[in-house]
Amino acid sequence: MSITYTRKPHPKEKRLVFKNVDREGWSTDIETYLADGGYEDLRKAITMEKVDIVNQVKASALRGRGGAGFPCGVKWGFIRPDEKRPIYLICNADESEPGTFKDRYIIYQDPHQLIEGIIISCFALRVELAYIYIRGEFPEGAKILEKAIAEAREKGFLGKNYLDTGCNLEIYIHRGAGAYICGEETGLIESLEGKRAYPRIKPPYFPAALGLYQCPTIVNNVETLCNIKHIVNMGGEEYAKLGRPNNTGTRVLCVSGDVQKPGYYELEVGAVTMGELLNDICGGPRPGRKFKAIIPGGSSAKVLRADETYKIKNRQPDGSSTEKVIGFEEIIMDFDSLAAVGSMAGSGGVIVLDDSRDMVWALNNINEFYAHESCGQCTPCREGSLWMKKMTDRLLKGGGVETDPETLKDVADNIAGKTICAFGEACSWPTQSFVAKFREEFAEKSTKPLPPPTPPEYLPELLESEKPIKTLQSPESSVRPGEEIALKGSTAE
Amino acid sequence: MDIPKELEARIDEVITHYPVSKRSAALPLLHLLQEHFGFISKEAIPWIANKLELQPINIFELVTFYPMFRQEKAGKHHIRICRTLSCAMAGGYELMDQMCKAARIDRSHSGGHGNPVAVSEDGQYSIEFVECLASCGTGPVCMVNDDFYEGVKEEEVPKILEKYQ
């Protein structure tokens, strides 16, 4: 049976996780999902040994799709097989990295795929209580997932002794309330415990040691958990054949900004270069424009200049390495290649800026985001993110000083690595890279004079009070203070 | 503060989702009360604290931390407009101006994001800027109450508002 789509995928795409997104005749209903072979992978998983599923995930070399790209199998491996405490699983659906919009489509269009992925993961990790932490801005998504969970429970895929496995599982939806920091896994756990989302001090580095309610906890991204279902279906080894070594599987890349066809594209990791993605798949720059800058992995990733060249080291089989100079169009879109050019694949959100864009304006917008979203726990980040915003703001409006670009870099350098969580890096990397790579624009703006002062707003009653006031000293005045009011009062009568 | 029976039943049901610690139910309860009353009132905070066997400060600190909770009344219909980079490039700020004009809202006395939220004189609409709504490919995007609108063009603005009377 061939699948038709309302929005046709690009021929280079490999639809695995996004198989049912924009699919014709598709609905979020469980019957639709079951008719398409849904929950068959769960039925397969429960016939497998639990440790075997974990080993399959390890063999798949799946890397987390949330941003850090940490190997999922390694994370799962931190759970001890003889663990006596309860183990929790949390699905991180707090998608909030600017430029990323893949999880929205999975949740809104294919919720059962996610639920199936979660149930398989919970079975493998002996989890009896799982939460989906969904961002507050997806109220409809929360309802869709709640309905999907109810349907799955009705069919016996969830609950006490689900599918006669002798295991129990409950999944609940937990809605966030608009805080970006809840995407940080320990911040998310704090938030789920009913507290402010202050990320926890490391070590322990992983909630697998101490997580929700001080118990071992696995936190995985929506797309990662969906991939678990496909790993069980294909087998870890087979899944690892997709993509490139150490960068396996498929990945949903979200392209936004100044391209002709922005959108989501599911591709084998590293199957295309940046040039192929932006020019062939996304239709290139807008008419008459050319690319100026690319932020390749969500707004936290360091910006890449379109006219820059990058030195890439290629490992040879004999252990030696050769150096190659490439342009941005030749950068392969995978975890390791983007790290090699000094940025990151992050959450897969590619933001493109063309030559009509003012880089100071763009950085100011990003800085406003981070200044607003800093949780306020660590001083360098709380104060620094706001100062960076204030400085880019005055560069933009006028009134900056010539040392501002230098000071911006200095502030950013003093945040990265000096905070509890990775937000410190996330907020300083844009500033560091924008200032370093577009120095000339920042230098030019720093000499912009102060804008003329805006005239103060006068209220009518203030204008009234500017009439000359009669005083004791004025010779022409025959009325003494106090008398005037008394006189007024008498005339009113 | 009057809590209807159905709402209290719903609240009690939600608390059962957190068998390990009742405190976890703080955010869901805040959501439920804000949905019902439109904002988190001074009375709501101790009420939730009491329900979850906490101190009022444990709830108040959440209201001041999470941007979605507000302590003052918003309009009958609340509009959220995304201001982050991709939407700003696609015209998020212009959308804000168009929405304000169509809804007759004066935003000049609101802070950057909208604190306090700007409300139209008739109390029909209120508006604020929010950070990334996760639909960057189809900017500019906005939400009216729980409904989501993407790729909003200037001429669509009055039609969107018409649906919310």
Interface residues (C-beta under 8 A of the other chain):
Chain A: E95 S96 E97 P98 G99 T100 F101 D103 R104 L129 R135 G136 E137 F138 P139 E140 Y172 H174 R175 G176 A177 G178 A179 Y180 S191 L192 E193 G194 K195 R196 A197 L212 Y213 C254 V255 S256 G257 D258 P262 G263 Y264 S299 G349 I351 L353 R357 A362 N365 I366 E368 F369 H372 E373 C375
Chain B: H17 Y18 P19 V20 S21 R23 S24 A25 A26 L27 P28 L30 H31 L52 N58 E61 L62 F65 Y66 P67 M68 F69 R80 R83 T84 L85 S86 A88 M89 G112 H113 V130 E131 C132 L133 A134 S135 C136 G137 T138 G139 M143 D146 D147 F148
